[in-house]
């Protein structure tokens, strides 16, 4: 980092435009993004690994995100993205270590949020008894009153608010840190600090972005709920298979759309000419 970069302050409407701009990139990517989506499916299967699956996925999330940003940077430049662009976060040795460090930070942040929630609930309820009840699917499905009894007199709002605040800080730190580390080769600590600073400066734009994302997810969830109910009743087991397939497709669509929007946010908030003369590195395809 040769000199302090310029952080551009975006307006509310420009935060909304991050998502619409991401949708435009998604449309321009066309069929080339199908191969990228298949890689995302494979990576999501790591969640099934016993004990460490979820932690492993969280650890490599910055590497996956870097690859997706690289894909949409290639699309914006008029190129055709391929697996090499998507896997660049894993294969580029100059950025891989920094991205893994961001992954460690992300996992630590998730654990801190969970720890804060448990610390809030510990004085109010028997966590061991709650864990035993909630881990038994028969109790949850057949005796929901036992589950409700666990939370009588428990103030859940404060715990969830504290956990959400910690997680929001973690997301703010990682959001721009990933492209800063990957494209601009910034040190991890500096990237985290500048990402938080850029998020705070652009709180109004992120408010607009968050509201439109919430609206999109609500609409998609509502339509999917109606769709799944109709198909399950009409087709039985075959309908459930169709519903699961559609849920996977929708999940991939949302993931790709949010990554495209993240790229649009990055190039606006951190314009290429605000850092050293070399600017961001060319789209990586090793």
Helices and strands as residue ranges (DSSP letters): H 12-29, H 32-44, G 45-48, H 53-76, H 83-86, H 88-91, H 93-122, H 127-134, H 137-142, H 144-150, H 156-175, H 177-183, H 188-201, H 203-235, H 237-269, G 272-274
